[in-house]
Amino acid sequence: MKVDVLLGLQWGDEGKGKIVDVFTPKYDIIARFQGGPNAGHTLEFEGIKHVLHTIPSGIFRENVINLVGNGVVIDPIIFKGELEKLAPFNIDFKKRLFISKKAHLILPTHKLLDAASETLKGKNKIGSTLKGIGPTYMDKTGRNGLRVGDLYSPNFKEKYQNLMDKHIGILSHYDDFEYDLTSLEKEWMDSLEVIKSLDAVDSEHFLNTAILSGKKILAEGAQGTMLDIDFGTYPFVTSSNTVTAGTCTGLGIAPNKIGEVIGIFKAYCTRVGSGPFPTELLDEVGEQIRQEGREFGSTTGRPRRCGWIDLVQLKYAIMVNGVTELSMMKADILSIFDSIKICTHYEIDGHKVTEFPYDVNDVVLVPIYIEMAGWKEDLTKLRRYEDAPQELKNYVLYLEKELNVPITLVSVGPDREQTLLK
């Protein structure tokens, strides 16, 4: 069996949580392969909205295993809070939820370092969620991080204290940065018991054994391609590899075990935080999209920047991920417009550009658009793609032709039932 991958093709917030939930009945295991509590995967069904940060989005489906992979960084406090919010739904976590021993832990001081660093950057801040993600990955690559498996080590306290001492030393260099570590540390220590109550596994063996036994596995990505540490709009990116290749390092799966790659994108574009955004609309239209789409961060609550769909960016994301099929989200939001714009290429220094450039931070970039008729029709009651207005079908057909990848799913609302399969 091959491992299928589902990931975001824009700047995150594409709607991955919903689609993982929709696809989960086809799989035996859902595995998160990177990121941490900076993710906010939203699922909605039976009139209830759920937001997951670390737990894979297949957790609500019975008889499906959910794995937090080695590429994920875990904040024990946030993780405990997630489990508490799910408690009323009688989910058997011991049976359904596993954690990789190699996943790294976010310490209280990681969050303090994140906040201190972002404050120091001032107007050049990258828009961090201040969850301690970056500093945790820095310790990981610096080879002195703390992992889930260390919780079971007889010298855990020593490892913990060594890392804390290092962090406190770094924090001492930030002038006027005040903090109270005592209360943070107690809550963090208490939350470790929740993690220890679950099964920690050697996830690479766990998954490869599952592959050999014919289990169907879906790898769930967080954030989006344009936030990838290597291929995103650097330096305004996250600290992990959000692309398909991150599945291999984030789960211990060989490249030849990757099957279908499902790319998720919105029918328009959004971005949270700082950084370049070629099709951003700083006008009434952008505000209309924000309000209609309720575009506010599920993790931070920050208003998302909004703009038209960008085919230069999408083609780039499809290329680096090897996308085999597409899911288009939030088509219902564009129902408010008479016409819809699509960015087909950029103009830089008077030249037409069709490839996403190396650095979009320091160039004057003008997006060039075509315009298509909107559908001006409520899509939220649709349950079959065949019943969709022709204008929506025209939009989908145009995108399929330009992107050269089939769009197999169109979402017309937040609920799992509001999903049209082509």
N, C-alpha and C positions, 0 to 999 in steps of 0.2 A: 504493500500500500504506500501511497504518497501522502505527504503532509500538505494540505492546502493552506494558503496564507490569505488573510484578510487585513488590509491596511488602508490608511488614508492617503489621498493623492494631493492634498492641498496643504494648508497650514494647521491641520487638526480641526476638531469640531465638525467633522463631516457627517457623523451619525453612525459610527462603527458599532457602538453598543447595540443599537436597535437591530442592525443587520446580523450581527453575531447571534443575537437572540432568535431571529427569524430562521437562520440557517442551522442552529444547534441541533434540532431533531435529526439531522442527517449525519451527525457525528457522535463519536463515543467520548472524545476528549477535546476540551477547549483549553489552549495554553497561551498565556501572556508571555511575550518574549523580550520586552524591553520597557523602559520608562518606569514610572512610579506613581505616587499620589498626585502628581501634576496632571494626570489624565482624569477626565471626567466623562465616563461612558454612560449615556442616558438611555434607559429603557422605559417603555410605557405600555402597560396592558391592564385590562380589567379596571380601568379608571385610576390606576396608581402609577405615579412616576418614581422611578428608582435611578439613583446616580451612583455608579461604582467607580472607585479610584484605583484600586489594586486588584480586587477580586475579578477574575474573568467573567465575561458577560453571559456565560452559559449556566451560571449558578442556579437560575430559577427552573431549569429543566431537570426533571427526575432522570435517574439512570445515566447521567452524563458527568464524567470526571472533569474537574477544573483544576488546572495546574498553574501556579505562579512560578515562572521559569527563572533560571539562573541570571538572565540578563536584566531582571527587574530589581529595583531598589525599593525596600519596604520600610515604611514608617510604622512601627508597632502600635503607636497611639491611634493613628488614622485607621490602621487595619482593624484594630479592636472596635473602633467606632462604626466601621462598615458592618462588621458582624452583628453588632448590637442593633443596628437599624434593620437588619434582615431577620432578626430573632422572631418577630411576630408571624413570619411566613413558614415557620416550622421546617427549615431547611436542615437536612442532616449533613452538617459540615464535615463531620468525621469521615463520612462515606464519600462526599462529593468534592472536597477541597484538599489539595496537597500543595506543599511548598518545597521548592528546591533548596537543598542544603547550601548551594553555592550562591544563592541570592544575597545581596549585600543589604545591611541594615542602615537606616538613616538615624543618626544619633541626634539628640537635642542640639548639640553644638554645630552640627551640619547646618541646621536651619539658622542658627545665629550667624554663622559664617556667610551664608547666603544673603541674609539681610544686610550685614555689614558691608559686604562687597558691592551689593546693588546700590546702597546709599552712597558709597564712595564714588561710584560712576556718575552720579548726578544725571545730567541730561543725556549722557551716553549709555544709560542703563539698557539692558537687553530685554527687559520685561519679564524677568523671572517670576515664577509663581511663589517664590520664597518658601518652598517646601523642602529645601536642602538637597535637591536632586543633583545639581552641579557639583557641590563639594563632596557628596558621597561617591559619585563617579570618579572624581579626582583622586580620592583615597583608594578607590579600586585600582585605577591605573598606576597609582603611586605605590601599590603593593603593601598597603598597611590598613586596608579596610577590615570591617568586622562583618562576618557572614552568619547566616542562620545556623549553619553547622557549628559555629563557635559557641552557641548557646549551650551545647552539650559537652563542651570541653571543660576539664577540671581547672584550667587556668583562664577561663572566660573573664573573670573580674580583672585579672592582670592585663589582658589584651584590651579590655574596655578602658581601663584607667590610662594606659599608655596613649591610646588614641585621644582620649579626652584632654590629657595634659598637652598633647601636641596642639589641639584646637585652641585651648585656653591661651597658649603661648602666642598663637597667631592673632587671636582676638585682642591681645594686649597692645598690638600695634595700631589698632583703630582708635583714633582719638575721639573722645566724647561718646563712645558707643557703650551704653549701659545695658546690663542684663541681669536677670535673677535665675541662676542655673538650678538652684536647689529644688524648687517646685517642679520645674521641667523634668529634672532627672528622676524624681520619685514616680511621676506619672509614667515615664518611659519604662522604668524598671518593672512597675506593676503590670504594664501591658505585655511584657514578654511572656507572661504565663499563658496568655491567649494563644500566642504563636506556638508555644511548646505543647499546647493541648491538641494541636493538629499534627498530621503525619508529615515529617520532613523526609524527603527522598533524594536519592541520587537521580536527578531528573533526566540526565542524558541516558542512563540505563533504563529508567522507567519508560521513556518515550520510545527508544529504539526497540525495546522488548515488545511494546504495544504495536509498533509498526510490523514487526515480524509475525505477530499473532493476528494480523489483519484488521486491527482497530483503525477506525477513521478519525483523523486528527485535524483540527483547525487551529492554526496559529493566529492569535489575535494581537495586532499591533496597536500602539498608542501614539498620540500626537499625529503628525502627518509628514509626508515626504519632504516638504519644503522646510521642515524643522530638523532634518537629519544633520548630524554633526559634520558629515563629509559633503553631502550633496545639497544641503539646504542653503538658505540665504544667510550664510555665515557673516558675522558672528552672532546674528540674531536667531539662534537655533537652540535646540535642546542638547543634552549631553550624551545621547545614545544614538545608535543607528536605527532609524525608524523604517528603513527600506527592507525589501525582501531578504537581502543578505544578512540583516540583523537576526533573522529567524535562526540561521545556522549557528551563530555564536551565542544567541540568547536562549537556545534550547538544547544545543548539542546535537543538531541534526545535520547530516551531510548534504551538500548542495544537490546531489542526485536523488535526494528523497523529497525534494520540493515538487508539488503537483500544480494544481491551479493557483493562480494569483488573482484574487478578487480585489479590484481597486474601487474605493468608495470616494465619490466626489459630490459636492453640492451643485445644484443647477446654477448657482452663482458662486461667489467667493467670499470668505471671511478670514480675518486674522485677529488674534488677540495679542496685545503688547506691541513692542517696538519692532522696527525692521521694515524693509521695503515691501511694497504691495502695489504692483504695477497698475491694476485696474481699480484701485480704491476710489470710491465716490464720496467726496467731501461736500456733498450737496443734499438737497431735499430727497433725491432718489435713494441715496445711501441710507438716509435716516428712515425712509419708508421701508426698505428691506430690513433694517434692524428691528423696527417695531413689529412688522408683520411676521418676521421669522423668530421673534423673541431672542435676538442674538445677543445674549449675555452669557459670559463664561460659566459653565456648570461647576468649575472648580473655584474660580476667583470671583465670579459675579461681575467682572469687568465688561463694559460694553464692547462688543466685537466690531472691528472695522469691516465695512461691507463694500462689495464691488461686483461688477459683472464677471461672468466666467472668462477664464484666460486659457486659450488653447495652446499658446506657446508653453506656458507653465505645465499644463496637463500632459502634453506630448512628452515633455521632459520627464515628468514623473512616471508615465507609462513605460518609457524607455528604461530608466534605471531600475525599475521594479520587475520588468518582464511581465506586465499585466496581461492576463488572458481573458478576463471578463470584467465588466464595469457595473456598478450600482449607482444610480443617480438619485440623490436625496433632495428633499424639500422642493420638489417641483410645484407643490401647492402654493408656496410663498409667492411665486412669480405671477400668480393669477391676477394680481392687482394692476398689472401693466398692460397697456395697449400694444406696446412693442417691447422687444427684448434685444439687448445688444450682446454681441459675442466678440471678444478680442481675438483676432486671427494672427496678428503679428505686431511687433514693436517697430518704432522708428527711433534710431539712435544716430545722432550726428548726420541726419539726412539720409541714412541708409535703412533699408528694410531688413529687419532681423526676424528670423523664424526659429532660431535656436536660443534657448535660455542662456543668457550671458554669464560669464565668470563672476562678475561683481555688479549687482544691480543697485548697490548702495551709493556709488559715486558717479553715476551717469544720469544724464537727462534722458529719460525714456518716455516716449509718447505711445500709448496703446492705440492701435488702429482697429476699428470695429466694423462689423457688418450688422445689419438690423433685421430682425425677423418679427413677424406678427405674433402677438401674444395670444393666449387662449381665453383670457377673461371669463373663466368659468371655474366654479368651485370643484376642486378635484377630490376633496376629502371623503366624499361618499363613494367614490369609485372602488370597485373590487376586482375589475378585470381591465387589463390594458386595452383590450379590443374596444372597450366603451369610451376610451379617452378621446378628447377633442382632437381633430385633425392637426390643429396648430401645434399641440404638444407632440404628436407623432412626428410632425415635420422637424421640430426642434431635436428630437431624439435621433431621427434619421440623419440629420445634418452632422450632429456630433459623432455618430458612429462612423460616418464616411470620412470625416476629418481625422478622427483619432485612430481609425482602422482597428478598432476593438469593439466587439458587440456589447451593447448595454442590455443586460439580461434582467434587470430589476429597476423599477421606478417607484420611489417612495412618495406618497401623497399625504402624509401626516405622521405624527409621532407614534401612534399606536402600532403594535405589530400587525394588526389587521389591515392597516392602511398601506398595503404593500402590493404593487402590481408586478407580476412576473411575466416576462415576455417569452 
